[in-house]
Amino acid sequence: MEGRRVSIQMHNRDEAGGQQGEEDGERINAELSKNTEVMEPFMGMKARRRSSAYLQYHGDYLNVPCNQQILKLLTKQGDKQVLFADSVMKVNSDGQIRRRILVITDFALYILDYRWCNLKRRISLSAIDQLYMSEHNDNFLAVIVPSEYDFLLASTRKSEIVTVLVNAIKNTRHTPLEVSFANRFEYRVDCEASRVVHFESTEGGVNTRITRI
């Protein structure tokens, strides 16, 4: 299947005029597959990919029961069930993309080092307040965590991640997880700094621009 080119550009914002400043020298081109996805939690709110109705979800794409490092970590934390596990691309605060392992259990979301499976971050499902996506057929997803800080990831299984989180959080609290769509949204990269993500449809792909604020 022919790949879909997604261009990510980092910009600085001019504080005086509120306009974009010069690029900080970082331009990252990520080749992300056009895998089709089911849009169950947000049917009718986002443009669906052509064959999305035919995709089946598998959940654990890393065979976690055979990974002793991950099993040891989950056992230590008291998690009982793996709902999703796969490699994803995480966008760092400087706009660089790093491959990470994403694991979602019945209690928490984990970000692990791709090579060594070391724990990078654990987020309780109850702390996740909102998910942000664009209205285009890209692979980006922002996870909003008000009590800590947010993160932006890219995955060809984005819709499955959203579905798993919506259903898992439904079982942990009374308020449902909010799923929002916008071609421009803000997320916090740490306790003090934020970024704005801009999406624009172009011929043959989606241009994604990250602005410092």
Secondary structure, 3 states (H helix, E strand, C coil): CCCEEEEEEEEEECCCCCCEEEEEEEEEEEEECCCCCCCHHHCCCCCCCCCHHHCCCCCECCCHHHCHHHHHHHHHHCCCCEEEEEEEEEECCCCCEEEEEEEEECCEEEEEECCCCCEEEEEEHHHCCEEEECCCCCCEEEEECCCCCCEEEECCCHHHHHHHHHHHHHCCCCCCCEEEECCEEEEECCCCCEEEEEEEEECCEEEEEEEEC
